[in-house]
Amino acid sequence: MHDTDPRLLRTLSSLNRIGAAINRIGSDNPLDVAAALRLIADSAVKVLGGASAVIYTYDPSRRAFDLDSRITSGGRGPLPDEGPRPDGLGARAIHDRRPVLSYEEYGLALHPAAIRAGARVVGCFPLLVADQPLGALYVYRRLERHFTQLELLILENFANQAAMAIYHARRLARHAEELARREDEAARLRRAGLLISSRLGLADTLQSILQMALEVINAQYGIIRLLDRSGQTLVTRAVAGEGLSRPLVEALPVDSNSVMGWVARHLEPVLIADLLEEPWASIYYPLDSGLRMRSEVAVPLVGAGNRLEGVLNLESPAINAFSEQDCHLLQSLAIHAVIAIQEARLLDALQETAGLLLVQPLQPVLERLVELACDLLNGATSAIWLVAGERLVLSATNAEYRRGARADTLPLRESLTGQVVLSGRPLVADDVRNDPHFSHTDLARAHDWQRALIVPIVSSDGSEPVGAFSVYRTAPDAERFTGAGWDEKVLTCLAHYAALAVQNAARQEALQSAQEQRAVAETFAAVGDVAANLLHQLNNKVGTIPVRVQGIQDKCAAALATDAYLATNLAEIERSATEAMAVMRENLLHLHPIHRAPVSVADCVRGAMVAAALPADVQVQMDGLDDLPPALGAPRSLTMVFANLFDNAIEAMGGRGVIAVRGAVISDTQLRIAVTDSGPGIPPDLHERIFDLDFSRRSPRGGQAGRLGFGLWWVKTWMARLGGAVSVESDGRHGTTFWLTLPRVKEG
């Protein structure tokens, strides 16, 4: 045959049309592949002449031809009994992965239907792609003539084109199915996310998550267990399913012999086709003692930093009820669930804190915030530090430590926490046990702290930070904190509430102080009027005694000269009356209005040392007082405050010990003075009562009666009149510190 053989030209033309038809195959038109296969069958008939052709597709999973896929050309329509035989030419071609020709296969008879149709020679060509069978091309010839080499080559080309058409169509169909499946999964996950996020409380959120998991996976029963704060136990928080009679909802230890425990320990999902097979049969913990489950799928709920939140578990009484696709879908839902759980926990915490801000004083709010920080961030220890001059004072923590120890304060400029306050930026430390900037590495090693997250506490007005909030995780399994992630956002949010608590306490204190100052001013104004009237009346009565004594002395000078006893007693009466009036004027002077002016704190302390008549075994140490700017007050009043505190300290120390007075500037408007003694301290339950009026006539620490006018009630009263405040700090064992807050003279 020459190159210009018409059959060759027809073949090339057919191959060109077939290629174009294959290119038009699309997932949106299933008829495209049938048209391409019909074109291939027609082309085979035209090229061979006097023949007919049939194409079947093949299903490898069933190991059978699809009879409904039959494409014919050149012969009659499909007959009911013309399907390929299990042991026929097509089956052998598929099995051997080669063309099978009837005249070469001895002992293999032609299909009876083909013989009835007049076929004498049959060729069957397998449709293969990557050695995988996709179908077969049958060519029937009515003449007893073998296929030539050119004809076989042409038919093999047609078979390859048919295989590519089927492969391309199936691949597009799989892609379309996968796309539809993914779109369906995405829609279900979006719906799940919307339903989950619409729940406010954690309990509702968990129940919603479980219900959506059952719907998304088409499961029947499920349970959610969350990890408790200890990290050792899985606690049931939600259970669902129709017909549950006796659900086993008790807590499970993480190291227990159970499927959920295995998932929690390995942080890996598990898909169990049959719960009666090992190793699962040995560790399966029933969901319900009255139901028999046969398959299970469980996924871990893992949050930021690889933190385990809990386990989501679905079960079915049917064998092999869940697929790998279900497991992957459940893992996707678990991501939404973890986010929802974390947000619900945070929302619950913020709602609780908002309520505390309205009804609780500062300290309980701060203590609850450190507990919430540990709960939300899986921390072992948390602490809140507030700025006091050049130091940070520990205001709240859940760590065990001895109050009054050096761990109570940190240097502002030489500590890791201080760096956060000064920079105003959060900080993540990988190992505080070996960090040279961490002030208490000994405590870190003792408590096994490793990771640390510290954020500044910034007031709502955006001014300088007022403190820092820190959380620590312990080794050896300490998860790394996510800087600029969920962990930092949560702690920063809690720090905002800490700032609100501090501001609220300051405003409440200022309001209370203003109210007390007003009450004291009104009281002293009224008492001052009474005192002035009393002094006037006493002056009219007692003040005339010296004058009358002098009159007697003038008129009875001769008699007094001869009676020494009478002269002496008259002189004593005159002196006593004069001194009584002087004492009365001096004491009632305290009730007069105070005119505040700049005053030196150091000078007032020195004046108080003289007034208190310090015993020889009592030392007063002054630190930083001479460098303080002037306070706004009254010298005599402030001196009386320090004198009273010195008297109180001397009495508490039994006349032997050290009194330390140190001062610092805490703001542009305030000074803070600390008066600390080395006495036995004041029990915390008496801290508020010692300033009551009935404590002014007895020692608040069990000593002898104090002097009238020098009780701690007077200290509080004088501080209120000076525009300041006083508070006490003591553990009842290691001395007492009285904190005095005074207004300072504004610069310029």
Buried (B, 14 or more C-beta within 10 A) or exposed (E): EEEEEEBBEBBEEBBEBBBEBBEEBEBEEEEBBBBBBBBBBBBBBBBBEEBBBBBBBBEEEEEBBEEEBBBBBBBEEBEEEBBBBEEBBBBBBBEEEEBBBBEEBEEBEBBEBBEEBEBBBBBBBBBBBEEEBBBBBBBBBBEEEBBEEBBBEBBBBBBBBBBBBBBBBBEBBEEEEEEEEEEEBEEBBEEBBEBBBEBEEBEBBBBBBBBBBBEBBEBBBBBBBBBBEEEEBBBBBBBBBEEBEEBBBEEBEBEBEBBBBBBBEEBEBBBBBEBEEEEBEEBBBBBBEEBEBBBBBBBBBBBBBEBBBBBBBBBBBEEEBBEEEBBBBBBBBBBBBBBBBBBBBBBBBBEEBEEBBEEBEBEEBBBBBBBBBBBBBBBBBBBBBBBBBEBBBBBBBBBEBEBBEEBBBBEBEEBBBBBBBBEEEBBBBEBBBEBEBBBBBEBBBEBBBBBBBBBBBBBEEEEEBBBBBBBBBBBEEBBBBBEEEBBBBBBBBBBBBBBBBBBBBEEEBEEEBEEBBEEBBEEBEEBBEEBEEEBEEBEEEBBEBBEEBEEBBEEBEEEBEEEEEBBEEBEEBBEEBBEBBEEBEEEBEBBEEBEBEEBBBBBBBBBBBEBBEBEEEBEBEBEBBEEBBBBBBBBBBBBBBBBBBBBBBBBBBEEEBBBBBBBBBBEEEBBBBBBBBBBBBBBEEBBEEBBBEEBBBEBBBEBEEBEEEBBBBBBBBBBBBBBBBBBBBBBBEBBBBBBBBBBBBEEE
